[in-house]
């Protein structure tokens, strides 16, 4: 008889009726037996498709092979060779559309759960004790990295390992960027982020908090202070709104504001942390990306009786990860598809009493490839809500450009940079992550930080030969 195939190991999770009332991590992680069973599904391909499918080129077959042999220390070393933040990526990276999408096993079966195995190995290392590799000999050269989010942390770590003296500037009072302020505790615990940051600092990176570049200093001033290169990884933290009537009412806020107060200021642990957050009885979240899922699920946990996601397209066009969409639906979030807000309705006290929305139908595809929503005349109706959260995307904060003469932006407000290297129009200044692409994934920002670090190293080691910018 042919050997029976090992099925893909499903991740244990808290039950929906339990987890919607707490901020504990939803996904519970693999047991050892589950991790070994899943690792056993890997074919150890000679020409793996999964590695080029990863934005940071993790050595996937090698780390899974070591895991299968229960050599967890070696597995962690293979992971860390390319990825400085594996415990984070194992939790929030969209592997289903990247490495797992091109897994050879996935051609005839479900792909190997690469992200879940990454999480298992990273969690094992954190509990067993992280080993910090030796850096290359010191180059004597200084590099400034602005922004301690995924792009900045990755760039800083790679440069430190290459022998550079790296200073990491962060505007907020805690490092991590969107990892710390944007992603809820139940999806990415803060102690996981802090552990990954601590690893980067142990490589010799100097961290300066509460340092707003563009306010306390400028890009040009840093170049004049002895830094031979600068990497901008400040993300895209400026929220977008719809520009409809009533958006200035009390009770209308951006998902950024809502999640930052809840995550970075620990509002979810009130009264232990004295940062309460007011929540409505009936909450509408506008948008259907990962941030909208995070905001809606957070609102439920804070005590909202009813939470709606209002989305102008259909279920098939939802941009959020399928896993996060499923989790939100299981927890009781209500989805109002083909519905678009046209006005926020106010009460006599300046607060929110409702949302006027209009039904949509899908027309021809737009530039994104998704069918364009078209309003249906005469289909307007009111939704009774007392809080509206806008989760419509973000743009780079213009503050960093205020004293960065030579930085060019495009019509979307993002920095113009060469994708392969991160070089901007301003010589000796690189940029990567959301400040260049607009809001994107954690792993894509990390990939940009990694490419920029490699180019900074090549540029400084080669004595800056050749043209800076090539069209």
N, C-alpha and C positions, 0 to 999 in steps of 0.2 A: 504493500500500500504506500502511496506517496505520502511524504511527511506533511502533516497539517501545518498550514501557515500560522504564524503568530499574529494575532490581530493587533492593530495599533492600540497602544495603551491610552485610555482616556484619562484626562486629568481629574483627580478627585476635587470636588468643590463643595462649599457650604450649600446647604439647601436654600432655595430662594426665599422661603418664608422666614428663615432664620437670618440670612445675611442682609436682607433689606432693613434690618433694625440694628445693624452694627457696622463698624468701620474696619473690622478685621479682614485680612486678605481673603478674597473669594476663592481663588485657586489655591489648593493646599499643597501642591507639589507631588512629585512621584515618590513612592517608597523605593527602597533599594531594589526589591524584586521587580517592580514595574520598570525602573530605569534600565536594569540589565535585560529585561525582556524586549524593551523597545530598542536598545542598542543592538541587540541580536538581529533586528530586522534590517540593519544597514548592510548593503552589499559590498562595502569597501571598494567602490569602483576605481579602476585604474585611471579613468578620465571622468571624474565626478562633475556633474552639472551644478551641484549645490554650491561649490566654492565660488565660481564666477557669479552665481546668483546672489551672493552676499556682498553688500556695499563695502564691508571692511575686509573681505576675503578671509574669513575665519577658516582655519585648517580643520574642516568638519570631519572628514574621514579619520584623521589622526586622533582627534579628541574623542570621537565615538569609539574608535578601536581601543584606545587606552581605557576608556570607561568599561568596555566589554570585558577587558582583562582585570577589572577592578583596581587598576593603577590610577587612582583618582588624582594623585598629585601630578602625574604626567599629563593626565587629561586637562587639568587646570592650566598647566604650563602651555599646552598647545592652544588653548583658548586665549590666554593672555598674550600670546605671541602676536596676535592681530587685534584683539578686542580688549580694551582696558576696562570695560564696563559690562562684563558678561551677565552678572546677576540682574542688571537692569534690562538688557536686551532679551534675556530669557523670559522676561515678564511682559514687555510692551512692544517688542519688535514684531512687525507683521510678517512672520516667516512664511505664512501661507501664500503670500504674493511674491516672495523672494526665493530664498534657498529651497524651501519645501516645494515651491511651484515647479522647480526643475529637477527634483529628486527622481532618480531613475526608478525607484520602487513605486513612485506615484503613477507610473505609466500604466500599471496593471492593478495597483492596489492603492490604499491610502499611503501618502508619503511618510517617511520616517519623521517622527516628532522632534525635529532638530532643536527647536527653541526650548522645548520642555527638558530635553537632555542638557542643554546649555545651562538652564536654571538649576538643574540637579547638581551638576558639577560645581557651579559657582557657589551654591549654597553649602555644598560639602566643604569647599575650601575656606569659606568664611568661618565655619564652625571649627574646622581643624586648625586654622591659623594660616593667614595669607603669607606667602613667601614673596619678598620683594626682590626682583632681579637686579643685578649690578648694572649701573649705567655705563655708557661708553666714557672714555677719558674726557675730561672737561675741555671744551673748546675755548673757554674764556669769553664767549660772546653771549650777550643778553638779548632775550626776546620777551616782548610784552604780549600777553594774551588777554583780550578784553571780553569778558563774559564767561561765567563758570557753568554754562549749560553743557549739553552733550558734545557740541562741536568744540568748544573751548577746552573742556576737560580732556578730550581725546588729543587735540593738538598739543596741549601743554604736556601731557604724559609722554607722547612720542618724542617731543623735543628734549624733554628732560632725560629720557633714556638714550638719546643721541648725544648727550653731553653738554646741552645748553643750560644757561642759568635763566630760568623761566619765572616771570612774575605774572600771576593770574589776578586780574582786577574784576571784582564783582560789585554791581551796584547795590544789591540787597544785603540784608544782614545775615544771610545764609547762602552757601553755595549750592549749586545743583540746577539753577535755572528752572526751565519748565518741568524738569524731573521732580523738583521739590515743590514748586508752587502750582503747577498745572495739573498734575496727575493725582487722583485721589488715593488716600491711604489704602483703601480696599483693593486697589489695583497695583500700586507700587508703594510699599511701606517706606516711611522716611528713614528708618534705620538701615535699610538696604542702600538707599542713595548715599547716606552718610558714610557707610562702609566703603563704597566705591570711591567717593571723594577722598577719604582717608588714604586709600591706596595710592591715588595720584599724588597726594601731598608727601607720602613716604618716599616717592621717587625724587624728592628734592624741590618740588614746585613750591614757590612762595605764594601764599594767598593773601590778598588785600580786600577785605570786605568794605561795604559802604563807600565804594569808590566809583562815582558816577563819571565816566569819561564823557566829556562834552559839557560838564558842569565844574568839577574840581580840576580838570585838566583836559587837554585836547590830544588828538592823535598826533598833530604836528609837534606839540610840546614834548610828547613822549619820544618822538624821533630825535629831538634835540637834547634829551637827557641821557643819551648813551645806549638806548635800545636800538639794536641794529635791524630789527624786524618787528612788525606788529601783525597780529592776527585778530580780526574782528569776528567774534562769535556771539553777538549780542541778541540774536534771535529776532522774533517778530512779536513784540509784546503790546502793540498798539491795537486795540480792538476795533472791529468794524461794526457799523450800525446800518440800519435800513434807510434812515432819513425819511421816516414816516411821521405823521402827527402823533404827539403824545409820548415820544421816546424820552423826553426830559422829565416825565412824571416820577414821583417817588415810588419805588418798587420796580423800576426798569433798570437793569444793570447788565453789564457784559459778563459772559462766562468767565473771562479773565479775572474780573474783580471778585466774583462769587467764589471761584475756586481758590484764588490766592488767599483770600481771607480765611477760607476753611482749611486750606492745606498748610500754608506757610505760618499762619498765625494760630494754628491748632484750634480753630473754632469747634471742631468736632469733639474736642475733649473739654469743653466748658462744663463745669466751672473750674476745673484744674488749671486751664489756661483762660484768663479773663478776656476772651474775645468772642462774645456771643454774636451770633448771626441771625438776623430776623428772617424767618421763612414764611411764605404765604401758605394758606390752606389749599389753594388751587394754583398750581404753577404751570406756566407755559414756557417751554424751551424752544427757541426758534433755531432750526438747523438740525442736521442729522449726521454730523461727523463724529469722530471719537470724542471731541470736546463736549458736544451736545449730550452724548451718552453719559459722560462723566458728570456733567452738571445735573442731568435729570436724576441719575442714581444717587447723587449726593443729596439732592433736595428731598428725595424719599427718606433717606436715612436721618435727615435733620427734622423730620416730622411732618412733611407735607402730606395732606390727605389724598391728594390727587395730582399727578404730574403728567402733562401732555408734551409730546414732541410734535411741533408743528413744522411740516416739511412740504415744500412746494412740488416735489416730485413723488414718484411711487416707491413702493417697497424695494423694487428691483434696482433703483438708482441710489439707494442709501450708501454714502461713502464710508461709513464707519466699518471697522472690522466686524466680520460676521459674528465672532465670539462676543464682542461687546454689545452688539445689537441683540443677540440671543439672551445675554445676561439681563439687559434692561427689560426686555419683554417678559422674561420669567419673573422678574422682581415686581412687575405691575405697572411699568411705564406705559402710558396709552399713546399710540401713534396716530396722528391725524395726517394722513398722506394727501397729496394733491391739494394742499391748503396753504395759503400765503397771507400773512398779516398785511393789512393796509392802514390800520390805525390802532393805537393804544388808547383805550377809553379811560377817562379819569373820573374820580369821585369828587365830592365837595371839599375834601381835605387835601387835594392834590395828589392823592394816591391812585392806584390802579383798580378799576372795577371790571375791566374786561378787555377783550381783544377782538377787534373787527377783522374778520378774515374773508378771503374770497376763494372759491373753488377754482381748481386749475385742471387743465387737460394737457396731455403731452403732445407736442408737435414734432418738428424735425430736429435731428441732433444738432447741438451747438458745438463750439470749439472743443469742449471737453469730451465730446463723443456721446454725451448723454442727451436724451430727447429734451428739448426746451419746453419748460412749462408755459402754457398760454392761458390767461385768465378767461373764465367763463362769465360773460356778461349777466348781470342780475343774480349772481349766486352768492352775494355777500350775506354773512350772518355773524352774530356775536357769540363769543365764547366767554363765559363768566370766569375770570381769573383775577387774582389779586397780586400776582407777581409775574414778571416777564424777564426771562434771561436770554440775551442775544448771543448765540454761538455761531457766528457767521464768518469766522476767520479773523486773521490779524495781519498787520503790516509792521515793518520795522519802526521803532521809535525814532523820530527825527532828531532827537537830542544829540546822538553820536555824530551826526553830520554837521552840527552847528559850528564846530571848529576843525573840521576835517577837510580843508581845502584840497581839491583834487579828486575827492571821492565822487564818482559819477553814479547817479541813480537812473533807473528806467521809469517808465510811466506808472508802474505799479508801486514805486517808492522803494524798491529793493536795490541793493548795490550791484553795479555791473562788475562782474568778475569772470575770469576764465575758468570754466568748469573743471578742467583737468588739473589745474594748479591752484586756483583760488586767488590769483593775482588780480588786484584792482587797478584802476587807472593811476592811483597814487603809488609812486615807487616805494618799495620796501613795506607795503601794506597789503596784506592778504585778507580775504574774508570767506566765510563759509557757513553753511547751515541756513536757517530761516531768514537771516538778513539778506541772503542772496536769492533763495528760492521762494520765499514766502513760507507760510506755515506748511510743514511737511513732517516726515517721521523722524523719530529719535535716531534711528540707524542711518538714515540718509545724511543727517547733520554730522554724525560721527564719521561717516565716510568722507565728507568734505573736510573735516578737521584733520583727518589722516592724510589726505592728498596734499593739503596745504603744508602740513608739517614736513612731508617728504620734499616738497619744493623749496621750502624755507631752508632746510638742511642743505640741499644741493646748491642753492643760490649763495648761501654764506660760505660754504666750503670751497666753492669754485671761484671765489673772489668776484662774484657778480659779473661774470662775462656774458656777452651777448645782449640783445635788446631786451628791455623790461617787458614791453607789451607788443604782441604780434597779432595783427588783425586776422 
